[in-house]
């Protein structure tokens, strides 16, 4: 991994994020499409932070679904 122009030999973790757009009115789906992706590589010292932020994004998605009902 290269950080600030220097090569680091360390354990890394890759993260893939896939983004989409979903919109409905009642039972009718108005929009459901893939909107992009992002891949990053991080030092494994960020593992706990990544797990917590992933869990938070799941909770946010669940709350959005409840709101749209």
PQR file of N, CA, C, O and H, with PARSE charges and radii, in Angstrom:
ATOM      1  N   UNK A   1       0.847  -1.169   0.000 -0.4000 1.5000
ATOM      2  CA  UNK A   1       0.000   0.000   0.000 -0.0000 2.0000
ATOM      3  C   UNK A   1       0.899   1.240   0.000  0.5500 1.7000
ATOM      4  O   UNK A   1       1.950   1.258   0.641 -0.5500 1.4000
ATOM      5  N   UNK A   2       0.476   2.257  -0.715 -0.4000 1.5000
ATOM      6  CA  UNK A   2       1.230   3.508  -0.760 -0.0000 2.0000
ATOM      7  C   UNK A   2       0.456   4.554   0.038  0.5500 1.7000
ATOM      8  O   UNK A   2      -0.717   4.820  -0.226 -0.5500 1.4000
ATOM      9  H   UNK A   2      -0.378   2.242  -1.236  0.4000 1.0000
ATOM     10  N   UNK A   3       1.139   5.139   1.019 -0.4000 1.5000
ATOM     11  CA  UNK A   3       0.557   6.196   1.838 -0.0000 2.0000
ATOM     12  C   UNK A   3       1.484   7.392   1.826  0.5500 1.7000
ATOM     13  O   UNK A   3       2.662   7.272   2.162 -0.5500 1.4000
ATOM     14  H   UNK A   3       2.091   4.923   1.234  0.4000 1.0000
ATOM     15  N   UNK A   4       0.964   8.536   1.444 -0.4000 1.5000
ATOM     16  CA  UNK A   4       1.734   9.783   1.392 -0.0000 2.0000
ATOM     17  C   UNK A   4       3.037   9.582   0.621  0.5500 1.7000
ATOM     18  O   UNK A   4       4.080  10.106   1.009 -0.5500 1.4000
ATOM     19  H   UNK A   4       0.007   8.633   1.171  0.4000 1.0000
ATOM     20  N   UNK A   5       2.972   8.816  -0.480 -0.4000 1.5000
ATOM     21  CA  UNK A   5       4.113   8.613  -1.358 -0.0000 2.0000
ATOM     22  C   UNK A   5       5.099   7.556  -0.905  0.5500 1.7000
ATOM     23  O   UNK A   5       6.108   7.334  -1.573 -0.5500 1.4000
ATOM     24  H   UNK A   5       2.124   8.390  -0.796  0.4000 1.0000
ATOM     25  N   UNK A   6       4.829   6.889   0.229 -0.4000 1.5000
ATOM     26  CA  UNK A   6       5.740   5.864   0.730 -0.0000 2.0000
ATOM     27  C   UNK A   6       5.069   4.502   0.713  0.5500 1.7000
ATOM     28  O   UNK A   6       3.880   4.371   1.001 -0.5500 1.4000
ATOM     29  H   UNK A   6       4.009   7.069   0.772  0.4000 1.0000
ATOM     30  N   UNK A   7       5.866   3.478   0.367 -0.4000 1.5000
ATOM     31  CA  UNK A   7       5.367   2.111   0.317 -0.0000 2.0000
ATOM     32  C   UNK A   7       5.300   1.531   1.719  0.5500 1.7000
ATOM     33  O   UNK A   7       6.291   1.548   2.449 -0.5500 1.4000
ATOM     34  H   UNK A   7       6.832   3.584   0.133  0.4000 1.0000
ATOM     35  N   UNK A   8       4.127   1.014   2.102 -0.4000 1.5000
ATOM     36  CA  UNK A   8       3.940   0.379   3.404 -0.0000 2.0000
ATOM     37  C   UNK A   8       3.670  -1.105   3.196  0.5500 1.7000
ATOM     38  O   UNK A   8       2.850  -1.487   2.362 -0.5500 1.4000
ATOM     39  H   UNK A   8       3.322   1.000   1.509  0.4000 1.0000
ATOM     40  N   UNK A   9       4.370  -1.939   3.966 -0.4000 1.5000
ATOM     41  CA  UNK A   9       4.072  -3.371   3.958 -0.0000 2.0000
ATOM     42  C   UNK A   9       3.198  -3.634   5.165  0.5500 1.7000
ATOM     43  O   UNK A   9       3.672  -3.611   6.301 -0.5500 1.4000
ATOM     44  H   UNK A   9       5.036  -1.628   4.644  0.4000 1.0000
ATOM     45  N   UNK A  10       1.919  -3.885   4.922 -0.4000 1.5000
ATOM     46  CA  UNK A  10       0.965  -4.052   6.009 -0.0000 2.0000
ATOM     47  C   UNK A  10      -0.210  -4.895   5.543  0.5500 1.7000
ATOM     48  O   UNK A  10      -0.407  -5.083   4.343 -0.5500 1.4000
ATOM     49  H   UNK A  10       1.534  -3.903   3.999  0.4000 1.0000
ATOM     50  N   UNK A  11      -0.984  -5.400   6.483 -0.4000 1.5000
ATOM     51  CA  UNK A  11      -2.212  -6.125   6.143 -0.0000 2.0000
ATOM     52  C   UNK A  11      -3.261  -5.115   5.722  0.5500 1.7000
ATOM     53  O   UNK A  11      -3.392  -4.049   6.324 -0.5500 1.4000
ATOM     54  H   UNK A  11      -0.824  -5.247   7.459  0.4000 1.0000
ATOM     55  N   UNK A  12      -4.006  -5.459   4.684 -0.4000 1.5000
ATOM     56  CA  UNK A  12      -5.033  -4.537   4.178 -0.0000 2.0000
ATOM     57  C   UNK A  12      -6.378  -5.242   4.069  0.5500 1.7000
ATOM     58  O   UNK A  12      -6.470  -6.468   4.132 -0.5500 1.4000
ATOM     59  H   UNK A  12      -3.900  -6.325   4.195  0.4000 1.0000
ATOM     60  N   UNK A  13      -7.389  -4.451   3.907 -0.4000 1.5000
ATOM     61  CA  UNK A  13      -8.749  -4.912   3.740 -0.0000 2.0000
ATOM     62  C   UNK A  13      -9.371  -4.115   2.613  0.5500 1.7000
ATOM     63  O   UNK A  13      -9.309  -2.885   2.613 -0.5500 1.4000
ATOM     64  H   UNK A  13      -7.314  -3.455   3.855  0.4000 1.0000
ATOM     65  N   UNK A  14      -9.973  -4.804   1.648 -0.4000 1.5000
ATOM     66  CA  UNK A  14     -10.645  -4.107   0.547 -0.0000 2.0000
ATOM     67  C   UNK A  14     -12.135  -4.025   0.819  0.5500 1.7000
ATOM     68  O   UNK A  14     -12.733  -4.945   1.377 -0.5500 1.4000
ATOM     69  H   UNK A  14     -10.024  -5.803   1.648  0.4000 1.0000
ATOM     70  N   UNK A  15     -12.719  -2.921   0.422 -0.4000 1.5000
ATOM     71  CA  UNK A  15     -14.139  -2.661   0.680 -0.0000 2.0000
ATOM     72  C   UNK A  15     -14.804  -2.302  -0.641  0.5500 1.7000
ATOM     73  O   UNK A  15     -14.319  -1.439  -1.374 -0.5500 1.4000
ATOM     74  H   UNK A  15     -12.234  -2.174  -0.031  0.4000 1.0000
ATOM     75  N   UNK A  16     -15.906  -2.963  -0.941 -0.4000 1.5000
ATOM     76  CA  UNK A  16     -16.672  -2.674  -2.149 -0.0000 2.0000
ATOM     77  C   UNK A  16     -18.022  -2.113  -1.743  0.5500 1.7000
ATOM     78  O   UNK A  16     -18.762  -2.737  -0.982 -0.5500 1.4000
ATOM     79  H   UNK A  16     -16.299  -3.664  -0.346  0.4000 1.0000
ATOM     80  N   UNK A  17     -18.337  -0.937  -2.253 -0.4000 1.5000
ATOM     81  CA  UNK A  17     -19.641  -0.332  -1.997 -0.0000 2.0000
ATOM     82  C   UNK A  17     -20.396  -0.219  -3.308  0.5500 1.7000
ATOM     83  O   UNK A  17     -19.863   0.286  -4.296 -0.5500 1.4000
ATOM     84  H   UNK A  17     -17.736  -0.431  -2.872  0.4000 1.0000
ATOM     85  N   UNK A  18     -21.636  -0.687  -3.318 -0.4000 1.5000
ATOM     86  CA  UNK A  18     -22.488  -0.587  -4.505 -0.0000 2.0000
ATOM     87  C   UNK A  18     -23.675   0.287  -4.125  0.5500 1.7000
ATOM     88  O   UNK A  18     -24.375   0.021  -3.147 -0.5500 1.4000
ATOM     89  H   UNK A  18     -22.069  -1.097  -2.515  0.4000 1.0000
ATOM     90  N   UNK A  19     -23.885   1.315  -4.899 -0.4000 1.5000
ATOM     91  CA  UNK A  19     -24.928   2.292  -4.596 -0.0000 2.0000
ATOM     92  C   UNK A  19     -26.067   2.162  -5.591  0.5500 1.7000
ATOM     93  O   UNK A  19     -25.858   1.825  -6.756 -0.5500 1.4000
ATOM     94  H   UNK A  19     -23.317   1.532  -5.693  0.4000 1.0000
ATOM     95  N   UNK A  20     -27.257   2.430  -5.123 -0.4000 1.5000
ATOM     96  CA  UNK A  20     -28.407   2.345  -6.002 -0.0000 2.0000
ATOM     97  C   UNK A  20     -29.464   3.370  -5.626  0.5500 1.7000
ATOM     98  O   UNK A  20     -29.403   4.014  -4.579 -0.5500 1.4000
ATOM     99  H   UNK A  20     -27.427   2.704  -4.176  0.4000 1.0000
ATOM    100  N   UNK A  21     -30.423   3.493  -6.510 -0.4000 1.5000
ATOM    101  CA  UNK A  21     -31.561   4.382  -6.282 -0.0000 2.0000
ATOM    102  C   UNK A  21     -32.838   3.569  -6.364  0.5500 1.7000
ATOM    103  O   UNK A  21     -33.035   2.795  -7.300 -0.5500 1.4000
ATOM    104  H   UNK A  21     -30.473   2.969  -7.361  0.4000 1.0000
ATOM    105  N   UNK A  22     -33.695   3.748  -5.388 -0.4000 1.5000
ATOM    106  CA  UNK A  22     -34.970   3.037  -5.361 -0.0000 2.0000
ATOM    107  C   UNK A  22     -36.048   4.016  -4.935  0.5500 1.7000
ATOM    108  O   UNK A  22     -35.917   4.699  -3.919 -0.5500 1.4000
ATOM    109  H   UNK A  22     -33.535   4.378  -4.627  0.4000 1.0000
ATOM    110  N   UNK A  23     -37.112   4.080  -5.719 -0.4000 1.5000
ATOM    111  CA  UNK A  23     -38.210   4.991  -5.431 -0.0000 2.0000
ATOM    112  C   UNK A  23     -39.514   4.276  -5.741  0.5500 1.7000
ATOM    113  O   UNK A  23     -39.660   3.658  -6.796 -0.5500 1.4000
ATOM    114  H   UNK A  23     -37.219   3.525  -6.545  0.4000 1.0000
ATOM    115  N   UNK A  24     -40.457   4.366  -4.818 -0.4000 1.5000
ATOM    116  CA  UNK A  24     -41.765   3.741  -5.067 -0.0000 2.0000
ATOM    117  C   UNK A  24     -42.872   4.648  -4.555  0.5500 1.7000
ATOM    118  O   UNK A  24     -42.663   5.503  -3.695 -0.5500 1.4000
ATOM    119  H   UNK A  24     -40.338   4.868  -3.961  0.4000 1.0000
ATOM    120  N   UNK A  25     -44.046   4.433  -5.108 -0.4000 1.5000
ATOM    121  CA  UNK A  25     -45.253   5.103  -4.634 -0.0000 2.0000
ATOM    122  C   UNK A  25     -46.246   3.984  -4.380  0.5500 1.7000
ATOM    123  O   UNK A  25     -46.730   3.350  -5.318 -0.5500 1.4000
ATOM    124  H   UNK A  25     -44.216   3.738  -5.807  0.4000 1.0000
ATOM    125  N   UNK A  26     -46.550   3.742  -3.113 -0.4000 1.5000
ATOM    126  CA  UNK A  26     -47.402   2.601  -2.768 -0.0000 2.0000
ATOM    127  C   UNK A  26     -46.699   1.311  -3.161  0.5500 1.7000
ATOM    128  O   UNK A  26     -45.553   1.083  -2.772 -0.5500 1.4000
ATOM    129  H   UNK A  26     -46.157   4.257  -2.351  0.4000 1.0000
ATOM    130  N   UNK A  27     -47.372   0.471  -3.924 -0.4000 1.5000
ATOM    131  CA  UNK A  27     -46.781  -0.780  -4.396 -0.0000 2.0000
ATOM    132  C   UNK A  27     -46.116  -0.634  -5.758  0.5500 1.7000
ATOM    133  O   UNK A  27     -45.525  -1.592  -6.257 -0.5500 1.4000
ATOM    134  H   UNK A  27     -48.302   0.656  -4.240  0.4000 1.0000
ATOM    135  N   UNK A  28     -46.198   0.540  -6.366 -0.4000 1.5000
ATOM    136  CA  UNK A  28     -45.626   0.735  -7.692 -0.0000 2.0000
ATOM    137  C   UNK A  28     -44.177   1.234  -7.592  0.5500 1.7000
ATOM    138  O   UNK A  28     -43.904   2.265  -6.978 -0.5500 1.4000
ATOM    139  H   UNK A  28     -46.678   1.318  -5.960  0.4000 1.0000
ATOM    140  N   UNK A  29     -43.262   0.485  -8.206 -0.4000 1.5000
ATOM    141  CA  UNK A  29     -41.853   0.868  -8.231 -0.0000 2.0000
ATOM    142  C   UNK A  29     -41.651   1.865  -9.363  0.5500 1.7000
ATOM    143  O   UNK A  29     -41.910   1.560 -10.527 -0.5500 1.4000
ATOM    144  H   UNK A  29     -43.484  -0.353  -8.706  0.4000 1.0000
ATOM    145  N   UNK A  30     -41.185   3.069  -9.007 -0.4000 1.5000
ATOM    146  CA  UNK A  30     -40.962   4.115  -9.990 -0.0000 2.0000
ATOM    147  C   UNK A  30     -39.523   4.103 -10.519  0.5500 1.7000
ATOM    148  O   UNK A  30     -39.282   4.434 -11.680 -0.5500 1.4000
ATOM    149  H   UNK A  30     -40.975   3.317  -8.061  0.4000 1.0000
ATOM    150  N   UNK A  31     -38.575   3.720  -9.666 -0.4000 1.5000
ATOM    151  CA  UNK A  31     -37.163   3.724 -10.051 -0.0000 2.0000
ATOM    152  C   UNK A  31     -36.433   2.684  -9.216  0.5500 1.7000
ATOM    153  O   UNK A  31     -36.587   2.640  -7.996 -0.5500 1.4000
ATOM    154  H   UNK A  31     -38.770   3.451  -8.723  0.4000 1.0000
ATOM    155  N   UNK A  32     -35.641   1.851  -9.873 -0.4000 1.5000
ATOM    156  CA  UNK A  32     -34.808   0.860  -9.183 -0.0000 2.0000
ATOM    157  C   UNK A  32     -33.612   0.591 -10.076  0.5500 1.7000
ATOM    158  O   UNK A  32     -33.678  -0.248 -10.974 -0.5500 1.4000
ATOM    159  H   UNK A  32     -35.515   1.887 -10.864  0.4000 1.0000
ATOM    160  N   UNK A  33     -32.511   1.306  -9.829 -0.4000 1.5000
ATOM    161  CA  UNK A  33     -31.345   1.114 -10.691 -0.0000 2.0000
ATOM    162  C   UNK A  33     -30.044   1.296  -9.923  0.5500 1.7000
ATOM    163  O   UNK A  33     -29.981   1.986  -8.905 -0.5500 1.4000
ATOM    164  H   UNK A  33     -32.458   1.987  -9.099  0.4000 1.0000
ATOM    165  N   UNK A  34     -29.014   0.653 -10.448 -0.4000 1.5000
ATOM    166  CA  UNK A  34     -27.670   0.776  -9.896 -0.0000 2.0000
ATOM    167  C   UNK A  34     -27.161   2.175 -10.223  0.5500 1.7000
ATOM    168  O   UNK A  34     -27.334   2.662 -11.341 -0.5500 1.4000
ATOM    169  H   UNK A  34     -29.066   0.092 -11.274  0.4000 1.0000
ATOM    170  N   UNK A  35     -26.526   2.824  -9.232 -0.4000 1.5000
ATOM    171  CA  UNK A  35     -26.123   4.208  -9.435 -0.0000 2.0000
ATOM    172  C   UNK A  35     -24.613   4.414  -9.330  0.5500 1.7000
ATOM    173  O   UNK A  35     -24.133   5.536  -9.494 -0.5500 1.4000
ATOM    174  H   UNK A  35     -26.386   2.429  -8.324  0.4000 1.0000
ATOM    175  N   UNK A  36     -23.868   3.362  -9.062 -0.4000 1.5000
ATOM    176  CA  UNK A  36     -22.421   3.521  -8.996 -0.0000 2.0000
ATOM    177  C   UNK A  36     -21.775   2.546  -8.047  0.5500 1.7000
ATOM    178  O   UNK A  36     -22.455   1.777  -7.367 -0.5500 1.4000
ATOM    179  H   UNK A  36     -24.257   2.451  -8.928  0.4000 1.0000
ATOM    180  N   UNK A  37     -20.468   2.581  -8.003 -0.4000 1.5000
ATOM    181  CA  UNK A  37     -19.722   1.706  -7.110 -0.0000 2.0000
ATOM    182  C   UNK A  37     -18.421   2.388  -6.687  0.5500 1.7000
ATOM    183  O   UNK A  37     -17.971   3.354  -7.302 -0.5500 1.4000
ATOM    184  H   UNK A  37     -19.915   3.205  -8.555  0.4000 1.0000
ATOM    185  N   UNK A  38     -17.842   1.857  -5.627 -0.4000 1.5000
ATOM    186  CA  UNK A  38     -16.611   2.397  -5.079 -0.0000 2.0000
ATOM    187  C   UNK A  38     -15.838   1.244  -4.470  0.5500 1.7000
ATOM    188  O   UNK A  38     -16.416   0.437  -3.741 -0.5500 1.4000
ATOM    189  H   UNK A  38     -18.208   1.073  -5.127  0.4000 1.0000
ATOM    190  N   UNK A  39     -14.548   1.145  -4.748 -0.4000 1.5000
ATOM    191  CA  UNK A  39     -13.711   0.146  -4.097 -0.0000 2.0000
ATOM    192  C   UNK A  39     -12.544   0.865  -3.443  0.5500 1.7000
ATOM    193  O   UNK A  39     -11.920   1.734  -4.052 -0.5500 1.4000
ATOM    194  H   UNK A  39     -14.079   1.801  -5.339  0.4000 1.0000
ATOM    195  N   UNK A  40     -12.250   0.498  -2.193 -0.4000 1.5000
ATOM    196  CA  UNK A  40     -11.143   1.108  -1.473 -0.0000 2.0000
ATOM    197  C   UNK A  40     -10.335   0.015  -0.772  0.5500 1.7000
ATOM    198  O   UNK A  40     -10.845  -1.069  -0.489 -0.5500 1.4000
ATOM    199  H   UNK A  40     -12.757  -0.208  -1.698  0.4000 1.0000
ATOM    200  N   UNK A  41      -9.104   0.313  -0.508 -0.4000 1.5000
ATOM    201  CA  UNK A  41      -8.242  -0.583   0.259 -0.0000 2.0000
ATOM    202  C   UNK A  41      -7.771   0.183   1.482  0.5500 1.7000
ATOM    203  O   UNK A  41      -7.309   1.320   1.382 -0.5500 1.4000
ATOM    204  H   UNK A  41      -8.690   1.194  -0.739  0.4000 1.0000
ATOM    205  N   UNK A  42      -7.897  -0.463   2.646 -0.4000 1.5000
ATOM    206  CA  UNK A  42      -7.559   0.205   3.901 -0.0000 2.0000
ATOM    207  C   UNK A  42      -6.659  -0.695   4.731  0.5500 1.7000
ATOM    208  O   UNK A  42      -6.667  -1.916   4.578 -0.5500 1.4000
ATOM    209  H   UNK A  42      -8.273  -1.386   2.726  0.4000 1.0000
ATOM    210  N   UNK A  43      -5.887  -0.079   5.605 -0.4000 1.5000
ATOM    211  CA  UNK A  43      -5.083  -0.822   6.568 -0.0000 2.0000
ATOM    212  C   UNK A  43      -6.035  -1.510   7.533  0.5500 1.7000
ATOM    213  O   UNK A  43      -7.049  -0.924   7.912 -0.5500 1.4000
ATOM    214  H   UNK A  43      -5.881   0.913   5.730  0.4000 1.0000
ATOM    215  N   UNK A  44      -5.732  -2.748   7.944 -0.4000 1.5000
ATOM    216  CA  UNK A  44      -6.671  -3.513   8.775 -0.0000 2.0000
ATOM    217  C   UNK A  44      -6.891  -2.922  10.161  0.5500 1.7000
ATOM    218  O   UNK A  44      -7.791  -3.373  10.869 -0.5500 1.4000
ATOM    219  H   UNK A  44      -4.908  -3.224   7.637  0.4000 1.0000
ATOM    220  N   UNK A  45      -6.116  -1.941  10.572 -0.4000 1.5000
ATOM    221  CA  UNK A  45      -6.380  -1.298  11.861 -0.0000 2.0000
ATOM    222  C   UNK A  45      -7.716  -0.571  11.849  0.5500 1.7000
ATOM    223  O   UNK A  45      -8.242  -0.212  12.902 -0.5500 1.4000
ATOM    224  H   UNK A  45      -5.385  -1.574   9.997  0.4000 1.0000
ATOM    225  N   UNK A  46      -8.276  -0.351  10.638 -0.4000 1.5000
ATOM    226  CA  UNK A  46      -9.583   0.291  10.511 -0.0000 2.0000
ATOM    227  C   UNK A  46     -10.725  -0.725  10.565  0.5500 1.7000
ATOM    228  O   UNK A  46     -11.883  -0.339  10.405 -0.5500 1.4000
ATOM    229  H   UNK A  46      -7.849  -0.643   9.782  0.4000 1.0000
ATOM    230  N   UNK A  47     -10.434  -2.020  10.787 -0.4000 1.5000
ATOM    231  CA  UNK A  47     -11.448  -3.062  10.690 -0.0000 2.0000
ATOM    232  C   UNK A  47     -12.631  -2.810  11.618  0.5500 1.7000
ATOM    233  O   UNK A  47     -13.778  -2.894  11.177 -0.5500 1.4000
ATOM    234  H   UNK A  47      -9.493  -2.334  10.917  0.4000 1.0000
ATOM    235  N   UNK A  48     -12.388  -2.507  12.881 -0.4000 1.5000
ATOM    236  CA  UNK A  48     -13.486  -2.266  13.819 -0.0000 2.0000
ATOM    237  C   UNK A  48     -14.328  -1.086  13.366  0.5500 1.7000
ATOM    238  O   UNK A  48     -15.557  -1.149  13.401 -0.5500 1.4000
ATOM    239  H   UNK A  48     -11.457  -2.439  13.240  0.4000 1.0000
ATOM    240  N   UNK A  49     -13.672  -0.006  12.938 -0.4000 1.5000
ATOM    241  CA  UNK A  49     -14.397   1.165  12.438 -0.0000 2.0000
ATOM    242  C   UNK A  49     -15.263   0.794  11.241  0.5500 1.7000
ATOM    243  O   UNK A  49     -16.407   1.236  11.141 -0.5500 1.4000
ATOM    244  H   UNK A  49     -12.673   0.044  12.910  0.4000 1.0000
ATOM    245  N   UNK A  50     -14.718  -0.020  10.326 -0.4000 1.5000
ATOM    246  CA  UNK A  50     -15.476  -0.427   9.138 -0.0000 2.0000
ATOM    247  C   UNK A  50     -16.705  -1.239   9.521  0.5500 1.7000
ATOM    248  O   UNK A  50     -17.787  -1.028   8.974 -0.5500 1.4000
ATOM    249  H   UNK A  50     -13.788  -0.379  10.407  0.4000 1.0000
ATOM    250  N   UNK A  51     -16.540  -2.164  10.456 -0.4000 1.5000
ATOM    251  CA  UNK A  51     -17.675  -2.981  10.878 -0.0000 2.0000
ATOM    252  C   UNK A  51     -18.765  -2.128  11.520  0.5500 1.7000
ATOM    253  O   UNK A  51     -19.951  -2.332  11.265 -0.5500 1.4000
ATOM    254  H   UNK A  51     -15.660  -2.335  10.900  0.4000 1.0000
ATOM    255  N   UNK A  52     -18.363  -1.183  12.343 -0.4000 1.5000
ATOM    256  CA  UNK A  52     -19.350  -0.311  12.987 -0.0000 2.0000
ATOM    257  C   UNK A  52     -20.055   0.582  11.974  0.5500 1.7000
ATOM    258  O   UNK A  52     -21.268   0.771  12.061 -0.5500 1.4000
ATOM    259  H   UNK A  52     -17.399  -1.017  12.551  0.4000 1.0000
ATOM    260  N   UNK A  53     -19.314   1.134  11.016 -0.4000 1.5000
ATOM    261  CA  UNK A  53     -19.939   2.012  10.026 -0.0000 2.0000
ATOM    262  C   UNK A  53     -20.837   1.211   9.086  0.5500 1.7000
ATOM    263  O   UNK A  53     -21.867   1.721   8.643 -0.5500 1.4000
ATOM    264  H   UNK A  53     -18.329   0.980  10.946  0.4000 1.0000
ATOM    265  N   UNK A  54     -20.465  -0.048   8.769 -0.4000 1.5000
ATOM    266  CA  UNK A  54     -21.307  -0.907   7.940 -0.0000 2.0000
ATOM    267  C   UNK A  54     -22.618  -1.183   8.659  0.5500 1.7000
ATOM    268  O   UNK A  54     -23.682  -1.143   8.041 -0.5500 1.4000
ATOM    269  H   UNK A  54     -19.629  -0.462   9.129  0.4000 1.0000
ATOM    270  N   UNK A  55     -22.557  -1.462   9.950 -0.4000 1.5000
ATOM    271  CA  UNK A  55     -23.758  -1.729  10.738 -0.0000 2.0000
ATOM    272  C   UNK A  55     -24.637  -0.490  10.782  0.5500 1.7000
ATOM    273  O   UNK A  55     -25.859  -0.595  10.672 -0.5500 1.4000
ATOM    274  H   UNK A  55     -21.693  -1.495  10.452  0.4000 1.0000
ATOM    275  N   UNK A  56     -24.037   0.676  10.940 -0.4000 1.5000
ATOM    276  CA  UNK A  56     -24.789   1.929  10.965 -0.0000 2.0000
ATOM    277  C   UNK A  56     -25.513   2.147   9.641  0.5500 1.7000
ATOM    278  O   UNK A  56     -26.664   2.583   9.638 -0.5500 1.4000
ATOM    279  H   UNK A  56     -23.045   0.761  11.030  0.4000 1.0000
ATOM    280  N   UNK A  57     -24.861   1.852   8.516 -0.4000 1.5000
ATOM    281  CA  UNK A  57     -25.511   2.046   7.223 -0.0000 2.0000
ATOM    282  C   UNK A  57     -26.685   1.089   7.053  0.5500 1.7000
ATOM    283  O   UNK A  57     -27.673   1.437   6.406 -0.5500 1.4000
ATOM    284  H   UNK A  57     -23.926   1.497   8.519  0.4000 1.0000
ATOM    285  N   UNK A  58     -26.592  -0.118   7.627 -0.4000 1.5000
ATOM    286  CA  UNK A  58     -27.729  -1.045   7.590 -0.0000 2.0000
ATOM    287  C   UNK A  58     -28.910  -0.468   8.366  0.5500 1.7000
ATOM    288  O   UNK A  58     -30.052  -0.543   7.912 -0.5500 1.4000
ATOM    289  H   UNK A  58     -25.790  -0.401   8.152  0.4000 1.0000
ATOM    290  N   UNK A  59     -28.639   0.098   9.519 -0.4000 1.5000
ATOM    291  CA  UNK A  59     -29.699   0.679  10.348 -0.0000 2.0000
ATOM    292  C   UNK A  59     -30.342   1.859   9.616  0.5500 1.7000
ATOM    293  O   UNK A  59     -31.564   2.005   9.637 -0.5500 1.4000
ATOM    294  H   UNK A  59     -27.712   0.158   9.888  0.4000 1.0000
ATOM    295  N   UNK A  60     -29.533   2.700   8.972 -0.4000 1.5000
ATOM    296  CA  UNK A  60     -30.069   3.841   8.227 -0.0000 2.0000
ATOM    297  C   UNK A  60     -30.962   3.377   7.083  0.5500 1.7000
ATOM    298  O   UNK A  60     -32.016   3.969   6.847 -0.5500 1.4000
ATOM    299  H   UNK A  60     -28.540   2.582   8.955  0.4000 1.0000
ATOM    300  N   UNK A  61     -30.560   2.327   6.368 -0.4000 1.5000
ATOM    301  CA  UNK A  61     -31.363   1.800   5.265 -0.0000 2.0000
ATOM    302  C   UNK A  61     -32.686   1.253   5.799  0.5500 1.7000
ATOM    303  O   UNK A  61     -33.731   1.462   5.183 -0.5500 1.4000
ATOM    304  H   UNK A  61     -29.704   1.846   6.560  0.4000 1.0000
ATOM    305  N   UNK A  62     -32.654   0.560   6.928 -0.4000 1.5000
ATOM    306  CA  UNK A  62     -33.867   0.010   7.530 -0.0000 2.0000
ATOM    307  C   UNK A  62     -34.823   1.135   7.929  0.5500 1.7000
ATOM    308  O   UNK A  62     -36.025   1.047   7.683 -0.5500 1.4000
ATOM    309  H   UNK A  62     -31.804   0.390   7.429  0.4000 1.0000
ATOM    310  N   UNK A  63     -34.285   2.190   8.546 -0.4000 1.5000
ATOM    311  CA  UNK A  63     -35.132   3.317   8.948 -0.0000 2.0000
ATOM    312  C   UNK A  63     -35.738   4.018   7.742  0.5500 1.7000
ATOM    313  O   UNK A  63     -36.884   4.464   7.800 -0.5500 1.4000
ATOM    314  H   UNK A  63     -33.308   2.261   8.746  0.4000 1.0000
ATOM    315  N   UNK A  64     -34.986   4.123   6.651 -0.4000 1.5000
ATOM    316  CA  UNK A  64     -35.519   4.721   5.427 -0.0000 2.0000
ATOM    317  C   UNK A  64     -36.670   3.885   4.874  0.5500 1.7000
ATOM    318  O   UNK A  64     -37.687   4.430   4.445 -0.5500 1.4000
ATOM    319  H   UNK A  64     -34.055   3.761   6.604  0.4000 1.0000
ATOM    320  N   UNK A  65     -36.509   2.571   4.883 -0.4000 1.5000
ATOM    321  CA  UNK A  65     -37.591   1.699   4.417 -0.0000 2.0000
ATOM    322  C   UNK A  65     -38.844   1.855   5.276  0.5500 1.7000
ATOM    323  O   UNK A  65     -39.955   1.881   4.747 -0.5500 1.4000
ATOM    324  H   UNK A  65     -35.682   2.129   5.231  0.4000 1.0000
ATOM    325  N   UNK A  66     -38.677   1.959   6.582 -0.4000 1.5000
ATOM    326  CA  UNK A  66     -39.820   2.160   7.472 -0.0000 2.0000
ATOM    327  C   UNK A  66     -40.500   3.497   7.170  0.5500 1.7000
ATOM    328  O   UNK A  66     -41.728   3.583   7.170 -0.5500 1.4000
ATOM    329  H   UNK A  66     -37.774   1.938   7.011  0.4000 1.0000
ATOM    330  N   UNK A  67     -39.710   4.530   6.915 -0.4000 1.5000
ATOM    331  CA  UNK A  67     -40.248   5.845   6.611 -0.0000 2.0000
ATOM    332  C   UNK A  67     -41.053   5.825   5.304  0.5500 1.7000
ATOM    333  O   UNK A  67     -42.092   6.477   5.203 -0.5500 1.4000
ATOM    334  H   UNK A  67     -38.713   4.460   6.915  0.4000 1.0000
ATOM    335  N   UNK A  68     -40.571   5.076   4.308 -0.4000 1.5000
ATOM    336  CA  UNK A  68     -41.235   5.046   3.012 -0.0000 2.0000
ATOM    337  C   UNK A  68     -42.539   4.242   3.028  0.5500 1.7000
ATOM    338  O   UNK A  68     -43.362   4.372   2.122 -0.5500 1.4000
ATOM    339  H   UNK A  68     -39.727   4.546   4.390  0.4000 1.0000
ATOM    340  N   UNK A  69     -42.718   3.436   4.029 -0.4000 1.5000
ATOM    341  CA  UNK A  69     -43.958   2.648   4.115 -0.0000 2.0000
ATOM    342  C   UNK A  69     -45.084   3.554   4.343  0.5500 1.7000
ATOM    343  O   UNK A  69     -46.226   3.106   4.448 -0.5500 1.4000
ATOM    344  H   UNK A  69     -42.049   3.330   4.765  0.4000 1.0000
TER
END
